[in-house]
Amino acid sequence: MGKRIYNFNAGPAALPLSVLEEIQAELLDFKGSGMSVLEVSHRSKWFDDVINEAVERTERLLGLGDDFHVLFIQGGASLQFCMIPMNLALEGRPVDYINTGTWSTKAIKEAEVQGKDVRVIASSEDKGFSYIPKEFTIDRDASYLHFTSNNTIKGTQWAQFPDAAGIPLVCDMSSDIMSRPFDVAPFGLIYAGAQKNIGPSGSAMVIIRKDMLERTPDNLPAMMKYTTFSGKNSMFNTPACVVIYTINLVLKWLEETIGGLEKMEQINQEKGSILYDFIDQSGFYQGTAVKDSRSLMNLTFRLPNEDLEKKFVAEALEEGFGGLKGHRSVGGCRASIYNATGIDAVKALVGFMSEFERKEG
Ligand SMILES: *Cc1c(COP(=O)(O)O)cnc(C)c1O
């Protein structure tokens, strides 16, 4: 086997090594089926067990009651930008959004293009999306309030979710789902593209409160309706079988190896402190997000100039640290340290950064 790098990619991103090994071990004969999981029918008992287990693990990890459905829908988080207003906007009532960056902006556009009455009740665009807005007024007549819990590109994260005063919260948790425990009660819908924190690309996880399903209009195409997926255990058509299978293994790792979301949160906080404390004491690296809005998943920073940033990313890769280039829309550097990136990787990165500073600072 070739040498594995420390993977700081933003998405698709690192998976736990033990999960990859488990996939490898059972690749040719999945659960005694005599077939690979890539080959089994989604209508088989083998796959039924996989999807049901993935749903049950999600319910246990997030403490979901009977009032939620866990769905897997292809098309990534981006299709959810479109399905949410299509299904959940109530007649004659606006849809409210908080804009904290690129992904929120895209979600807003998809509601606007459908002619919905979109209100952006708060935005951090005035300061380049470097912070999470704190002051805003919730509209009690809104169909829902949409926000992005972690802003993958700008490196900001909601430390505490907005209080929507009874209006269903709808949240894009693509880049921090399963990174910490939270109270699901105020949420009407939570969604996440799998490829950041829970699996490979090819499916979104959608957690929808059952009463929200009553909003789905009859006159939508089948594949655009949440009710189509909830009525068929996400198997109206062929689902992303291998993605769901991998998600199940990642969730098993979270439950059995890590020990649940409280433990995961502690580990994520420790990783974040190691890296942010290092950046803060350095005069060379500069964090880009406002301190109280910093993300524990995507740590964005700059070096004194762009030439040094290029050199940093290139030398890092040579030393076995991948994915440190910032998103192409903002430049700079970014270390994505999702659940599967261990404390060892973060400590090794700090070692490299410190050495680079000593040489170039
Ligand atoms: C990556 C990302 C998306 C886009 O996900 P796709 O699955 O590629 O559509 C949306 N929102 C957030 C917060 C993301 O990080």
The ligand as an SDF file (V2000), in Angstrom:
LIG
                    3D

 15 15  0  0  0  0  0  0  0  0999 V2000
  -20.2580   21.3900    0.1370 C   0  0  0  0  0  0  0  0  0  0  0  0
  -21.4290   22.1220    0.6260 C   0  0  0  0  0  0  0  0  0  0  0  0
  -22.6150   22.2070   -0.1200 C   0  0  0  0  0  0  0  0  0  0  0  0
  -22.7450   21.6100   -1.5120 C   0  0  0  0  0  0  0  0  0  0  0  0
  -22.8900   20.2370   -1.4170 O   0  0  0  0  0  0  0  0  0  0  0  0
  -23.1840   19.3320   -2.7130 P   0  0  0  0  0  0  0  0  0  0  0  0
  -23.4780   18.0000   -2.0580 O   0  0  0  0  0  0  0  0  0  0  0  0
  -21.9610   19.3280   -3.5390 O   0  0  0  0  0  0  0  0  0  0  0  0
  -24.3540   19.8790   -3.4170 O   0  0  0  0  0  0  0  0  0  0  0  0
  -23.6900   22.8670    0.4240 C   0  0  0  0  0  0  0  0  0  0  0  0
  -23.6170   23.4240    1.6530 N   0  0  0  0  0  0  0  0  0  0  0  0
  -22.4990   23.3720    2.4030 C   0  0  0  0  0  0  0  0  0  0  0  0
  -22.4810   24.0020    3.7510 C   0  0  0  0  0  0  0  0  0  0  0  0
  -21.3720   22.7140    1.9150 C   0  0  0  0  0  0  0  0  0  0  0  0
  -20.2660   22.6580    2.6560 O   0  0  0  0  0  0  0  0  0  0  0  0
  1  2  1  0
  2  3  1  0
  2 14  2  0
  3  4  1  0
  3 10  2  0
  4  5  1  0
  5  6  1  0
  6  7  2  0
  6  8  1  0
  6  9  1  0
 10 11  1  0
 11 12  2  0
 12 13  1  0
 12 14  1  0
 14 15  1  0
M  END
$$$$
